Amino acid sequence: MARIMTIGEILVEIMATERGQSFRAPGTLVGPFPSGAPAIFIDQVGRLGRSAGIIGCVGDDDFGRLNIDRLRRDGVDTSAIAVIADAVTGSAFVTYTETGERHFIFNIANSASGRLSASSITKPVLADCTWFHVMGSSLFSPGITAAVRKAISMVKRRGGVISFDPNIRPEILRGREALRSILEQTDVFLPSGDEVALLVDAQTEAEAIEPLLALGIREIVVKRGSAGCTYYDRSCRLDVPAFAVREVDPTGAGDCFCATYAACREEGKAVDHSLRYACASGAIAVTRKGPMEGTASFAELETLIG
């Protein structure tokens, strides 16, 4: 199995074609695109030529096959994806406001992804895993939360790294005890903006850093979109600017950032190098419409970095 692994929802995304379009009236849509935050993350790892695998469930339908085919094409080990005969692959329908803000209608918990449980986590599946990535968006049921906790325990016992992108949605935050329990096992924390303070009850980013490090977190990277990112550890702070690009679709940019940072750090690259490549990855992601359409190779990242 793979060295860098993740777990969680695998779905298709279908998007409105125009800003200001509403699902309360007929309109033109585009898709389906392979999607799901963990799937985007691991596809980006695969595109970088790194050993990548995902644990998840899809339905025995064209949406499921679309995702598996895409992940395999990009070098991801899909052997731990279960195909559920009596379930459908998850979906997300997306509209955009005039200012570009996204609104989603999800079918995840009642889809094949909702069948994921601790029984999916076995020693053979995680035998080679040295870096395990968790998305907060995946903690939508007790079953998948139990699976994540089991996987973390197995990877940590063998000295592996746990990275965590809280990817907080309102329905998840209401049950934030699961998020907090994962945070306490985290080595590399990858929040976006204000998420950095939400799980330690801090009021500001500055107030949150020390409590997070006190939990045993070794590296904190705050993603800031077009403003770049900020890195913290016990000894330093680094601010890295973003690359100036024309945004087409922001979906998946944070997942690509996290994947590239994980791939670089797992290989032993320095923090500043890893952050620069992660920012380039996020920048390329927003220039293409579709959640996985912006995943990039190292050659593409190096072209942007110059």
C-alpha positions as CSV (number, residue, x, y, z in Angstrom):
1,M,0.0,0.0,0.0
2,A,0.9,3.7,-0.1
3,R,3.2,5.8,2.0
4,I,0.9,8.9,2.0
5,M,-2.7,7.9,2.7
6,T,-6.0,9.6,3.5
7,I,-9.6,8.5,4.3
8,G,-13.1,9.9,3.6
9,E,-15.7,11.0,1.2
10,I,-15.4,10.4,-2.6
11,L,-18.1,12.1,-4.6
12,V,-18.9,13.9,-7.8
13,E,-19.4,17.6,-8.1
14,I,-21.9,19.3,-10.5
15,M,-21.7,23.1,-10.8
16,A,-23.7,26.0,-11.9
17,T,-22.2,27.6,-15.0
18,E,-23.0,31.2,-14.1
19,R,-22.5,33.3,-11.0
20,G,-25.8,34.3,-9.3
21,Q,-27.5,31.2,-10.6
22,S,-29.9,29.5,-8.2
23,F,-31.1,25.9,-7.8
24,R,-34.6,27.3,-7.2
25,A,-34.9,27.7,-10.9
26,P,-33.8,25.7,-14.0
27,G,-30.3,26.5,-15.2
28,T,-27.3,25.2,-17.0
29,L,-24.9,22.9,-15.1
30,V,-21.5,21.4,-15.8
31,G,-20.1,18.1,-14.5
32,P,-19.9,15.5,-13.1
33,F,-16.3,16.1,-11.9
34,P,-14.5,13.7,-9.5
35,S,-14.4,15.3,-6.1
36,G,-14.4,15.0,-2.3
37,A,-11.8,16.8,-0.2
38,P,-9.8,13.6,0.6
39,A,-10.0,12.5,-3.0
40,I,-8.7,15.8,-4.3
41,F,-5.9,15.7,-1.7
42,I,-4.7,12.2,-2.6
43,D,-5.0,12.9,-6.4
44,Q,-2.6,15.8,-6.0
45,V,-0.2,13.6,-4.1
46,G,-0.4,11.0,-7.0
47,R,0.1,13.7,-9.6
48,L,3.4,14.6,-7.8
49,G,4.6,11.0,-8.4
50,R,4.4,10.1,-4.7
51,S,3.1,6.8,-3.3
52,A,-0.6,7.6,-2.6
53,G,-3.6,5.7,-1.4
54,I,-7.2,6.4,-0.2
55,I,-9.6,4.5,2.0
56,G,-13.2,5.2,1.0
57,C,-16.5,3.9,-0.5
58,V,-18.3,4.6,-3.7
59,G,-21.5,3.2,-5.3
60,D,-21.5,0.6,-8.1
61,D,-22.4,3.3,-10.6
62,D,-20.8,5.6,-13.2
63,F,-20.0,8.3,-10.6
64,G,-18.0,5.8,-8.6
65,R,-16.2,4.5,-11.7
66,L,-15.5,8.1,-12.8
67,N,-13.6,8.7,-9.5
68,I,-11.7,5.4,-9.4
69,D,-10.6,5.8,-13.0
70,R,-9.4,9.3,-12.4
71,L,-7.5,8.4,-9.2
72,R,-5.9,5.4,-10.9
73,R,-4.9,7.5,-13.9
74,D,-3.1,9.9,-11.6
75,G,-1.2,7.2,-9.8
76,V,-3.3,6.6,-6.7
77,D,-3.7,3.2,-5.1
78,T,-7.5,2.6,-5.1
79,S,-7.4,-0.9,-3.7
80,A,-8.9,0.3,-0.4
81,I,-11.9,1.9,-2.0
82,A,-14.9,-0.4,-1.5
83,V,-17.6,-0.5,-4.2
84,I,-21.0,-0.8,-2.5
85,A,-23.6,-2.5,-4.7
86,D,-26.7,-1.1,-2.9
87,A,-25.5,2.5,-2.4
88,V,-24.9,5.5,-4.7
89,T,-21.8,7.6,-4.9
90,G,-21.9,10.8,-3.1
91,S,-22.6,14.2,-4.8
92,A,-22.2,17.9,-4.4
93,F,-24.2,20.5,-6.3
94,V,-22.5,24.0,-6.3
95,T,-23.8,27.5,-7.0
96,Y,-21.7,30.7,-6.9
97,T,-22.8,34.1,-5.7
98,E,-22.0,37.2,-7.8
99,T,-18.9,37.7,-5.6
100,G,-17.8,34.1,-6.1
101,E,-18.9,32.7,-2.7
102,R,-19.9,29.0,-3.0
103,H,-23.0,27.3,-1.7
104,F,-23.2,23.5,-1.7
105,I,-26.0,20.9,-1.6
106,F,-24.3,17.7,-0.4
107,N,-25.4,14.0,-0.4
108,I,-22.5,12.4,1.6
109,A,-23.8,10.9,4.8
110,N,-26.6,9.0,3.0
111,S,-24.3,7.9,0.1
112,A,-21.8,5.1,-0.2
113,S,-19.3,7.3,1.8
114,G,-21.6,6.9,4.8
115,R,-20.9,3.1,4.8
116,L,-17.2,3.6,5.7
117,S,-16.5,2.1,9.2
118,A,-13.6,0.9,11.4
119,S,-13.8,-2.5,9.7
120,S,-12.2,-0.9,6.7
121,I,-9.0,-0.2,8.7
122,T,-6.7,-3.2,8.6
123,K,-3.0,-3.7,9.1
124,P,-2.4,-4.6,5.4
125,V,-4.2,-1.4,4.3
126,L,-1.9,0.8,6.4
127,A,1.2,-1.4,6.2
128,D,3.4,1.1,4.4
129,C,1.8,4.3,5.5
130,T,4.2,6.9,6.9
131,W,1.9,10.0,6.6
132,F,-1.8,9.9,7.2
133,H,-4.0,12.9,6.4
134,V,-7.4,13.6,7.9
135,M,-10.0,16.1,6.7
136,G,-12.5,17.5,9.2
137,S,-15.2,17.4,6.5
138,S,-15.0,13.6,6.6
139,L,-16.0,13.3,10.3
140,F,-19.7,13.4,9.5
141,S,-20.7,10.1,11.2
142,P,-19.7,8.1,14.3
143,G,-18.7,5.2,12.0
144,I,-16.2,7.2,9.9
145,T,-14.9,9.0,13.0
146,A,-14.2,5.6,14.6
147,A,-12.4,4.5,11.4
148,V,-10.3,7.7,11.5
149,R,-9.3,7.2,15.1
150,K,-8.4,3.6,14.5
151,A,-6.2,4.5,11.5
152,I,-4.5,7.3,13.5
153,S,-3.7,4.9,16.3
154,M,-2.2,2.3,14.0
155,V,-0.1,4.9,12.1
156,K,1.1,6.7,15.2
157,R,2.2,3.4,16.8
158,R,4.6,2.8,13.9
159,G,6.0,6.4,14.1
160,G,4.0,7.8,11.2
161,V,2.9,11.5,10.8
162,I,-0.7,12.6,11.2
163,S,-1.7,15.8,9.3
164,F,-5.1,17.4,9.9
165,D,-7.0,20.0,7.8
166,P,-10.0,20.8,9.9
167,N,-12.0,22.0,6.8
168,I,-14.8,23.0,9.2
169,R,-18.4,23.1,8.0
170,P,-21.2,24.4,10.2
171,E,-22.8,21.0,10.6
172,I,-19.4,19.5,11.7
173,L,-18.5,22.3,14.1
174,R,-21.7,21.6,16.2
175,G,-20.0,18.2,17.0
176,R,-16.6,19.6,17.4
177,E,-15.5,17.1,20.1
178,A,-14.5,14.8,17.2
179,L,-12.4,17.5,15.7
180,R,-10.7,18.2,19.0
181,S,-9.9,14.5,19.6
182,I,-8.2,14.4,16.2
183,L,-6.3,17.6,16.9
184,E,-4.8,16.1,20.0
185,Q,-3.2,13.4,17.8
186,T,-2.0,15.8,15.2
187,D,1.6,16.4,14.2
188,V,1.0,18.8,11.3
189,F,-2.0,21.1,11.5
190,L,-3.2,22.8,8.3
191,P,-6.1,25.1,9.1
192,S,-7.5,27.9,6.8
193,G,-7.7,31.4,8.2
194,D,-9.9,31.6,11.4
195,E,-10.0,27.8,11.8
196,V,-6.7,28.1,13.6
197,A,-8.3,29.4,16.7
198,L,-11.7,27.6,16.7
199,L,-10.6,24.3,18.4
200,V,-8.6,25.8,21.3
201,D,-11.2,28.5,22.1
202,A,-8.7,31.3,21.3
203,Q,-9.9,34.7,20.1
204,T,-7.1,35.3,17.7
205,E,-4.5,33.4,15.7
206,A,-1.7,34.8,17.9
207,E,-3.5,33.5,21.0
208,A,-4.0,30.0,19.4
209,I,-0.5,29.1,18.5
210,E,0.9,28.3,22.0
211,P,-2.1,26.1,23.0
212,L,-1.8,24.2,19.7
213,L,1.9,23.6,20.1
214,A,1.3,22.6,23.8
215,L,-0.9,19.7,22.4
216,G,2.2,18.2,20.8
217,I,1.6,19.7,17.3
218,R,5.0,20.1,15.6
219,E,4.1,22.2,12.6
220,I,1.2,24.7,12.0
221,V,0.5,26.1,8.5
222,V,-2.3,28.6,8.3
223,K,-3.6,28.8,4.7
224,R,-4.7,32.3,3.6
225,G,-5.7,31.8,0.0
226,S,-4.6,34.8,-2.1
227,A,-2.6,36.1,0.9
228,G,-0.3,33.1,1.0
229,C,0.4,31.2,4.2
230,T,2.0,31.4,7.6
231,Y,4.1,28.7,9.3
232,Y,4.7,28.2,13.0
233,D,6.7,25.8,15.1
234,R,8.5,26.1,18.4
235,S,11.4,28.0,17.0
236,C,10.1,30.2,14.2
237,R,7.4,31.9,12.1
238,L,7.5,32.1,8.3
239,D,5.2,34.1,6.0
240,V,5.1,33.0,2.4
241,P,3.3,35.0,-0.3
242,A,0.9,33.6,-2.8
243,F,1.4,33.6,-6.5
244,A,-0.7,36.1,-8.5
245,V,-3.1,34.2,-10.8
246,R,-6.5,34.6,-12.2
247,E,-9.1,32.7,-10.2
248,V,-11.6,30.6,-12.0
249,D,-12.8,28.2,-9.3
250,P,-11.4,28.0,-5.8
251,T,-12.7,24.5,-5.1
252,G,-9.9,22.1,-4.1
253,A,-7.1,24.7,-3.8
254,G,-6.7,24.1,-0.1
255,D,-6.6,20.3,-0.6
256,C,-3.9,20.7,-3.3
257,F,-1.9,23.0,-1.0
258,C,-2.0,20.4,1.9
259,A,-1.2,17.5,-0.5
260,T,1.9,19.3,-1.9
261,Y,3.1,20.3,1.5
262,A,2.7,16.7,2.8
263,A,4.4,15.2,-0.2
264,C,7.4,17.6,0.1
265,R,7.7,17.2,3.9
266,E,7.3,13.4,3.8
267,E,10.2,13.3,1.3
268,G,12.3,15.3,3.7
269,K,12.2,18.7,2.0
270,A,12.9,21.8,4.0
271,V,9.9,23.8,5.4
272,D,10.5,26.9,3.2
273,H,10.8,24.8,0.1
274,S,7.6,22.8,1.0
275,L,5.6,26.0,1.7
276,R,6.6,27.6,-1.6
277,Y,5.6,24.5,-3.6
278,A,2.4,24.3,-1.6
279,C,1.5,27.9,-2.5
280,A,2.2,27.2,-6.2
281,S,0.0,24.1,-6.0
282,G,-2.9,26.1,-4.5
283,A,-2.4,28.8,-7.1
284,I,-2.6,26.5,-10.1
285,A,-5.7,24.8,-8.6
286,V,-7.8,28.0,-8.7
287,T,-7.1,28.6,-12.4
288,R,-9.1,25.6,-13.6
289,K,-12.8,24.8,-13.3
290,G,-13.5,21.6,-11.4
291,P,-12.3,20.2,-8.1
292,M,-9.5,17.9,-9.4
293,E,-8.8,19.7,-12.7
294,G,-6.3,21.9,-11.0
295,T,-4.0,19.2,-9.6
296,A,-0.5,19.7,-10.9
297,S,2.8,17.9,-11.5
298,F,6.1,19.0,-10.0
299,A,7.1,20.3,-13.5
300,E,4.0,22.5,-13.6
301,L,4.8,23.8,-10.1
302,E,8.4,24.6,-11.0
303,T,7.2,26.5,-14.1
304,L,5.1,28.7,-12.0
305,I,7.8,29.2,-9.3
306,G,10.3,30.1,-12.0
